[in-house]
């Protein structure tokens, strides 16, 4: 299976939100947001839906799986 990618940092910049502000809106820690943005943590479905809701976007717009196979 591919790697989970995201555009959380891009959407935060667009909406001028800090990691802390986004974290507070979704009930997570700033560290969790940082880990998600770096790709070091895959959020739960609930967390991904909350993040998408803050940005008024569909989950698939913010999160996607890179399906490229490596040999």
C-alpha contacts under 8 A as a table, 3 or more apart, distances in Angstrom:
res1	aa1	res2	aa2	distance
1	X	67	X	6.73
2	X	65	X	5.56
2	X	66	X	4.91
2	X	67	X	4.59
2	X	68	X	6.66
2	X	69	X	7.47
3	X	65	X	5.40
3	X	66	X	5.26
3	X	67	X	7.24
4	X	39	X	7.16
4	X	42	X	6.99
4	X	63	X	6.85
4	X	64	X	5.75
4	X	65	X	4.46
4	X	66	X	6.32
5	X	39	X	6.61
5	X	63	X	5.72
5	X	64	X	5.39
5	X	65	X	5.92
5	X	66	X	6.76
6	X	36	X	7.88
6	X	37	X	6.86
6	X	39	X	7.57
6	X	62	X	5.28
6	X	63	X	4.42
6	X	64	X	6.38
7	X	10	X	5.25
7	X	11	X	6.30
7	X	37	X	7.51
7	X	61	X	7.87
7	X	62	X	4.97
7	X	63	X	6.69
8	X	11	X	5.21
8	X	12	X	6.07
8	X	36	X	7.84
8	X	37	X	5.99
8	X	62	X	6.33
9	X	12	X	5.05
9	X	13	X	6.16
9	X	37	X	6.07
10	X	13	X	5.18
10	X	14	X	6.17
11	X	14	X	4.94
11	X	15	X	6.19
11	X	55	X	6.83
12	X	15	X	5.20
12	X	16	X	5.71
12	X	17	X	4.99
12	X	18	X	6.82
12	X	19	X	7.66
12	X	22	X	7.65
13	X	16	X	4.79
13	X	17	X	6.34
14	X	17	X	7.94
15	X	55	X	7.71
17	X	20	X	7.94
17	X	21	X	5.84
17	X	22	X	6.28
18	X	21	X	5.11
18	X	22	X	6.33
19	X	22	X	5.27
19	X	23	X	6.05
19	X	30	X	5.44
19	X	33	X	6.06
19	X	34	X	6.98
20	X	23	X	4.99
20	X	24	X	6.16
20	X	29	X	7.19
20	X	30	X	4.84
21	X	24	X	5.20
21	X	25	X	6.34
22	X	25	X	5.15
22	X	26	X	6.46
22	X	30	X	7.82
22	X	33	X	7.69
22	X	51	X	7.82
22	X	54	X	7.87
23	X	26	X	5.39
23	X	27	X	5.82
23	X	28	X	4.72
23	X	29	X	5.29
23	X	30	X	5.36
23	X	32	X	7.74
23	X	33	X	6.45
24	X	27	X	5.13
24	X	28	X	6.25
24	X	29	X	7.23
25	X	28	X	7.90
25	X	54	X	7.41
26	X	47	X	7.22
26	X	50	X	5.81
26	X	51	X	6.62
26	X	54	X	7.83
28	X	32	X	6.52
28	X	33	X	7.57
29	X	32	X	5.20
29	X	33	X	6.72
30	X	33	X	5.18
30	X	34	X	6.33
31	X	34	X	5.01
31	X	35	X	6.19
32	X	35	X	5.10
32	X	36	X	6.16
32	X	41	X	7.56
33	X	36	X	5.11
33	X	37	X	6.14
34	X	37	X	5.18
34	X	38	X	6.27
35	X	38	X	5.19
35	X	39	X	6.17
35	X	40	X	5.05
35	X	41	X	5.29
36	X	39	X	5.07
36	X	40	X	5.95
36	X	41	X	4.89
36	X	42	X	6.19
36	X	43	X	6.85
37	X	40	X	7.64
38	X	41	X	7.72
39	X	42	X	6.99
43	X	46	X	7.87
43	X	47	X	5.71
43	X	48	X	5.87
44	X	47	X	5.15
44	X	48	X	6.13
45	X	48	X	5.07
45	X	49	X	6.09
46	X	49	X	5.14
46	X	50	X	6.22
47	X	50	X	5.04
47	X	51	X	6.18
48	X	51	X	5.12
48	X	52	X	6.17
48	X	59	X	6.54
48	X	63	X	7.82
49	X	52	X	5.08
49	X	53	X	6.04
49	X	59	X	6.12
50	X	53	X	4.97
50	X	54	X	6.34
51	X	54	X	5.28
51	X	55	X	6.64
52	X	55	X	5.24
52	X	56	X	5.99
52	X	57	X	5.11
52	X	58	X	5.83
52	X	59	X	5.30
52	X	62	X	6.88
53	X	56	X	4.91
53	X	57	X	6.30
53	X	58	X	7.68
54	X	57	X	7.88
57	X	61	X	6.55
57	X	62	X	7.40
58	X	61	X	5.38
58	X	62	X	7.02
59	X	62	X	5.39
59	X	63	X	5.86
60	X	63	X	5.10
60	X	64	X	5.78
61	X	64	X	7.32
